């Protein structure tokens, strides 16, 4: 620890004026690359950043830095940044502690990597001096304990880029390059670290004016299209098919790609299946919408009948052990990452794998079809008519399943009630789905139409929606943000932290908990492998949450949210309306709705 009055060796600059450090330049660079918010969990490795913000506020120049959002838990910070980026397309920043804070974002980092969302993470690293040689040298015991061999290696399986800030002289270059890579498709998270000494380094002001840091020199990759002969080959295959099908999962990451696919599907009468959809990829009410695939353990008849399958933007177009196209079907894959290079075991039997921006590629296919007159035959009209009849039949069946039961609220009835309440509202509504075992129910019964209005995490780590709702609300202040989550997902989201942040930064949202009072997913997985096992015979799955936790009470205690738990069908409509009115008035609300339990509690 430095003695009072002693300046560390290597320190230069006047502490009373002209204060400009690596931390200052770093925060300026974030603003330059379009970061509006820094979602931060601050600690002993961030004095330079804390001082830079304090000085900017004192000088009245705080607007040159992104706004700082304090998050008591790192996973909430990361998910908030992800939610903001999912809505805007602009990478936001997360600041976490050294390797401990880095490990706390692990699950959320997975979500952004698999969901192809740009997020910049900055973590401190343990100071590299210990005798006061430089400002920021070690002076707390934790700085030895947190010194690990390869901090960047913790995240390397999930990030597109990682680097260490070793000098402030090129910190802006590193930030601009990191965000350039984060935004280039396939987009994803990036990771920078910097020790206290380098973040405290004093610099000559004016780095932002250097030509090498000009923002237009770090643009993300331009969209890639299909080679003309590939576009023609695919177009002719689809146009000549008897039963063509499109399968997609996340084409709706680009909302403008959705109307292009609608136009292409209408042109040739192509049915569209959404497989594991994390976005609104095709309007639910469109007669060519052929339904959803999640974990259903049976063959999809539409997929089985297809003779040409065009996969556009999908990690899991089908689960081949239970559901696949016919062996003679022709399969084509269009994707920004057509070989899914980060998935060690992955294969689709396609004759063409094409790396292309979906919107660009679909526009090329439309041009190829119309230019060659391939849509001018009776088969397309017949396909459209047949698809419309099938679609109407599915809608009738779903409506029948939405009817209320006399004593219990079913997931179908709940989601339909949410849909009806939202349908009559003015203004933008954005729904976040993290319903896990009820993903299929939300997809089928929400009936979402507008691209960009439905979000999923993109990955498999639970708890995303709690923080993401904050980020989405900050990005779209006028929108009503609604999360549909399971009770397990709700608890994974660190609700005490999330609702405190939402209250502090005026980012209210509605959370509807599909509360089956347990983990239904492990039960379903066990039944899938051991349908006649002892666990099934005895209903012994170790998934019950009895005794029940007061889920809305957590939000009320931590963030002053409105909260209620209901279990009777006649309570549902009134409770939803009151919750929505509360959120629109500026206060978060949590409505926990009891569904049939995942497992009867064992005593």
N, C-alpha and C positions, 0 to 999 in steps of 0.2 A: 504494500500500500504506500502511496506517495505521502511524504511528510508535507505538512501545511506550507504553502509558499513555494514548493519546489516544482519546477516545470520539467516534464520528462524530456530525456534526450531525444533529439530529432524533431521537437515541436518548433514550428515557425508560425509566425502570424500574430497579429494583434488581437487579443481576446476581447477587447472592448469595441472593436469596429471592423467592418469588412469580413465578418465571419462567414467563411465559405469552406465547407468540408466535403468529403466524399459522400456523407449522408445527405448534405444539401443537394449535391449534383444528382445523386440517386433519386431523390424525391422529385426533382425537376424533370428528370428523364421519364419517370412514370407518367407525369402529366403530358409530356411531349408524345408519348406513344398511345394516349387516349385512355389512361387509367383515371377514373373518376373517384374511386374509393380504395383505400388501403384498409383491409379487414385485418386487425392486428390483435395478437395476444403477446403483449410486451413483457420483456424480462431483462435480466442482467446483461444480456448481450446487445441491447438496443439503446444505450445512452446517447449515441450520436444522433439517432433518429429522433429520440425524444427531445433533445436539445434543439435540433433543427426546426421541429414543429413549434417549440416554445418561442424561439427567436423570431420565426416568421409571424406568429400571432402578435408578438410584442411590437414588431415593426409594421404591422398592418399589411403584410404581404402573404398571408396564409393561402390566398387563392392561387398561388403559383405551385402549390402542392395539392395532391389529391386529398379529399376529406378523409380523416382518420375515424374509423369505426372500431371501437373497443369491443372485443368479444372474449368473454371469460373462458371459452373453450375453443381449441383450435379447429375442431371439426365443424363447428358452427361458422367460424370465420371462412374456412375453405368453401363450404357449401354455399354461403352467401355470395362469395365471389363467383362461384360456378353459376348460380342462378342468374346473377346479373349478366354474365357473359352469354348464357344461353338465350337470353331475351335480346341482347343488343349486338352480339357478335364481337364485342370488344373485350379483350383480356383485362381482368382486374387483378389486383395484387393482394397477396396474403403475407403477413409477417408473423413468423413463429419463432419459438426458442430453438436453440441448437438441435441436437439429435433427439432430445425428448419431445419437443414440440413437433419436430418433423415426423416422429413416429405416431403422434396423436392425429395427424392428418392422413394416415395411411389408407384407411378405407375410402375417404373422400377423394384422395388422389387417384385411387383406382377408378372411381366413378367418372372423373373428368377424363382420364386416359381412355377408358372404354367408350365414353360418350362423346369423345372428340371435341372437348371444350377447352378453349385457351384460358389458362390461369397462370400467373407468374407468382411463384413462391420465393420469398427471401427469408433465409434463416441465418441467424448469427452462427458463429463457430467459436470454439473456445479460444481465448486470447493466446497468441503465440509467444508472448514474453511474460516473465514472472518476477522480475526484479525492478519494475518501474522504469524500464528502458524507454517506453513510449506511452503516450496517453492511451488509456484503455487497457494497460497491462493487468494481469491477473491480480485481483484483490479480494476474491470471495472463494470460499472452499469449493463451491459447486463447480467452479471452472476447471478443476482437475478431474472431478468425477465425470464431467460431461465431455471430456476429451477422448474421442474414439478414433479408431484407425481409418475408417472410410465413411464419413458422414454422408457424402454425396452418393455413395453406393446404396444407401438405404432406399433411395427413390429411383435408382437408375432403371429398374424394370418397368417404370411407369411414365417417366418423363421423356420428352423429345430432346431435351438439352439440359445439361447441368454444367455449371462453371463456378469458379471462385473469384471473387473480386480481390485482386492482389494489390491494386493501386487505384487511387481515385482518378488518375490521369486518363484512364479509358473506361471509367464506370458507365458513362452514357453509351458508349459503343456496345458494351456488354448487354445493357438493358434493351437497347434497340434491337440488337441481334436476337436476344432471347424472345422478345415479343414477335419479331418477324417469323421465327420458327414456330412459336406457339400458334400463330394465326394461319400459317400455311397448312393446307390440307394434306393429309389428315391432321386436323388441329389437335392440340393437347397441352398438357401442363409443362412448364419449364421451372428450373430450380437454380437459384443463385445463393451462395453463401458468402459471408464476409465477417472476418474477425473484428473485434472492437477497435484494434489499433488502426486498421485500414479505414474503417468507417469514420474514425476521428481525424484522419489525415487532412491537413489544411491545404487548400488549393488556391490557385489564382482564379478569381471569378471570371466568368465569361466563357466557360466550356461550351455552353449551349450555342454559341455563335460559330463554333468551328464547322467548316463545311462537311467534314466527315461524319458529323452527327445529324445532318439534315434528315428529317423524317422521311422524305420522299426517296431516300437512298436505301430504305429498309422496308420496302413494301412486301407484303406476303406474296407467295407464288400466285401467278395468274391462273384462272381456271383452265383446265386441260380438256380438250374435246377428243372425239373419236377420229381415227384415221378414216377418210372418206370411204375406202373399200370395206372397212369393218362396219360402218354405219349402214351401208347398203346391204351387206350380208345379213345383218340382224334384222333390218327392216323387211327384207324379202322373206326371211324365215317366219317372222311374226305374222306378216300379212297373209302368207300362204298356209298358216296353221288352221286346223279345224277347231281347236280349243286352246287358244293362247291364254296364258295367265302371267300377270306381273306379281312378284312377291317383293315387298319392301318392309323395312323396319324403321329407318331413320332418314328417309329422303326429306321429310319435313323439317330437318335441321335448317334447310333453306326454304323458307315459306314460299318463295317465288317458284320453286321447283314443282310445287303441288299443282298449280293450274296447268303447267306444262304436261304433267302426267295425265291429268284429267283430259286434256285435249287429245293426247295420243291414244288413251284408252277409248275415248268416244269415237275416234276416227276409225278404229278397227274392231270395236266391240270386244275389248280385252277385259276380262275380269281381273280385279285387283284384290290380293290377299295381304293383310297387314300381319306380319309375323313378329311377335315380341315388340310391338310398336312403342317407342319412347317419345314419339311426336304424333301430331295429326298429319298423316301422310296422304290421305285421300278422304274426301267428305263422306262421313258415315251414312248420310241419307242418299248418296248417289246410287242409282240402280246397278252400276257395275261394281259396287263394293261387294266383295264375296266373303267378308267376314274376317275373323281374327284367329290367330294361332298363338297359344301360349304353351302350357305344359300338358295339354290334353293328350291322353295316351291312346289315341285312335287315329286312323287314317283320315285325312281331309279329302272328301270326295272330289272337290273342285281341283285340288292339286293332283289327285290320282288320275283324273280324266284329261289333264293337260297334255298336249303333244308338243308344245313349245312353252318353256318357262323362262321369263326374263327377270332375273334377280337384280334389283336396283337398290343399292344401299341397304345391306342386311348382313349382320353377323351370323344369325341363326335362321336361315330361310325355312328350315324344317328340322325335325329331330329324326334322323334316318332310321333309328331302331323301331319307331312306331309310325312314321309318317314320311312319305317321300313321293316324288314323281315316279311315273312308270319308267322302267329301265330303258325303254325306247324313246322317251321324250328328249327333245333337244333342249339343252340348257345353256343360257348365256348369262354372264355376270358382268354388270357395270357398277363400278364403285371407285371411290377415291383411293381405296385400299383393297383391291380385288382379291388378293391372296391372303389377306388378314395376317400379315407377317408377324404380329405379336401373339398369335395363337398357335402354340406348338402343334396341336392336333386339330386340323381343320381341312375339310375337303368337300367340294361340291363337284359333281361330274359334269363340268361344263366344257363345251367345245371352244368357247372363247372366254377369256378373262381380260377385260379391258379396263385400264385405269383412266377414269374420266370423271369430270364434274357432272353429277346427275342432271342438273338443269340443262347444261350445255349439250350433253349427250342426247337427252330426250328431244330437245329442239332439233338436233341433227336428224334424229329418227323421223320426226314429223316431216321435215323437209324431204328426206329420202322417200317416204311413203307417198307424199302428195306429188312430188316431182315426177315420180314414175307411174302415177295413177294407180297405185296398188290398193287404194281403199275403195275403188269403184267396182265392188262386186256384192252380190246378195248375201254372202256369208256373214259379213260384218253386221248387217241389219238384223239377220236372224239371231246372231249371238247377242246383240243388244236386247232383243225382245225376250230371249230365254233368260238372260241375266236379270232383267227387271222382274220377271215372274218369281224367280228364286229369291231375289232380294225382298220382295213383298212378303213372301212366305216366312222368311226369317224374322222380319219385323213383327209380324203377327205373333209368332212364337215367343219372341222376347217380350212383347207387351203382355202376353198371358203370364209370363213368369214374374212380371212386376206387380201382379195383384197382391194386395196385403194379406198376410196370414192373420187369423183371428187373435193370436196371443203372442206371436214373436215377430220381430222385424227381420226380414231376410235381406241379404246384401243387394239383391236385385231391386227390391222395393225401396231400399235406402238410396241407392244411386239414382233411381228414377225420380225420387222425391227431390234430391239435390238438383237434378236436371230441370225439373219443372220450376223450382224456385229461381234458378239462375236465368231461365228462358225469358222471364218477364222483366228483367232488369235493363236499365239503360246503361250505356257505357261498356267499357272493355272488361271482360272476365278472363282470367288466366287460371287454369286448373293444373295443379301438381299432383301426379298420381304416384303413390308409393304404397299401394294396397296389397302387394305381394300375392298371397293366395287368392285375392280377389281382383288381380289385374284384369283377367278376362271379363269379369262382371263389369268393371269400370269401363273397359273398352266398349263392350256391347251395349250398355245401358246409358252411358253418358251421351252417346250419339253426337260426338263433337264434329263440327263442320269447318271451323275456321283455322287455317294454318297458323301456327305460332301460338295458339291458345291452349295447347296441352303439352305439358313437359313431364318427362321422367328423368331419372338420374343418368340413364345410359349405362349403368353398371350394376353391380350386385351387392354393394355395401349399403347397409340400411342406415337410416338417420339423415339422409340427404335433404328431405323436404323441409325440415325445421329451419335450417339456415338458408336454404334456397328461397324460401318464401320471403325472407328479409331482402335478399338480393333482387328478386323479381319486383318487389314493391318499390325499392329504391329506384329501379330502372323505369318502372311504370307507375308513378305516384297516383295517377287517377284510376288505375285498374283495381278491381276487386280480385284479390288473390285468395284462392281456395285450395287447400290441401286435403286430399283423400288418402288416409294412411291407415295401416294396421296398427294395433296396439303395440306390437313388437317394434315396428318402425318408429312409432312415436317415442318410445323409451330410448331407442338407440340415438335419437336426435338430440340428446341432452336438453330436454325441454326447459329446464330451469334457466340455463344459459341463453337459449334461443329467445325465450319470451322476455327476458330482461333486456336483451339487445333490441328486440322489436319495440318495446315500450320506450326505451331511451331515445331511439332514433325515429320515432313516429312512423313505424312500418307495420301497421296492423294487418292481420290476415285472419281468415277463418280456417280452422283445422277441424275436419270431421273424422273422428276415429272409428273405423270399422272394428269394433271391440269384441272379439271372440274369446277374450280373457285367456289367451295363451298363444303359443307358437304352433300354428296349424301346418306350416311348411314342413318341419321335420316329421310330423305325423304322416303327411301325404307321401314324403320321400320313403319312409319306412314301409308304408303300405304298398308302395310301388315295387319294392324289393322283396318284402315278406308279407304278401297279402293274407296268408294263412298262418302267420306266426303267432307266438305267444303274446307279443305286444298288441296285435290286432284282437286276439281273443279276449284279452283282459283289459282292453283300453288303457294300456300302461305304456305311455310314450314319454313321460317326464316333460310335458310341455305346458302344463297348467300354470296360470299366473295366480292361482288362489293362495292366500287371501288377496282379494282384488285391491289394486292401488287406485287412489283417487287421481286419475289422469288429468281432468280439468283443474283439480285443486293445485297441482304443481304449477300450471300456468298462471293461475290466480295469485298464488303466493309469490312467485318470482317476478311476474310482469304485470300484475293487476288486471289480468284478462278476465273476461266473462267466461264462465264455465258451467256446464251442466252434463249430467249423465242421465240417459233415458233408456227405457227398455220396452215400452208399450207402443204399438203402431199409432194409436191415436194421439200420442205426444209428438210425433215426428214433424209434422208440417209446421206446427206453431213454434217448436223449438228452433227449427231451421230458419224460419222467418226472423225470429228475435235475434238469433246469432248473426245473420246477415245484416240486419239493421244496426246492430252494435258495431260491427266492423266498418260499415259505411259511415258511422258517426265518429270513427277514429280510435276504436279500441279493439284489440284482438279478442277472438272468441274461440273456445274449444268445446266442441260438442262430441261427447263420447256416446256412441250408440251401441247398446248391447245386442249382439247377434248370437245365434246358437253357439255354445261354447266349443272350443277346439277339443277339450278333453274334460271329462268330469273330474273334479278334484279328488285326490286320493287321501285318505285319512290314516 
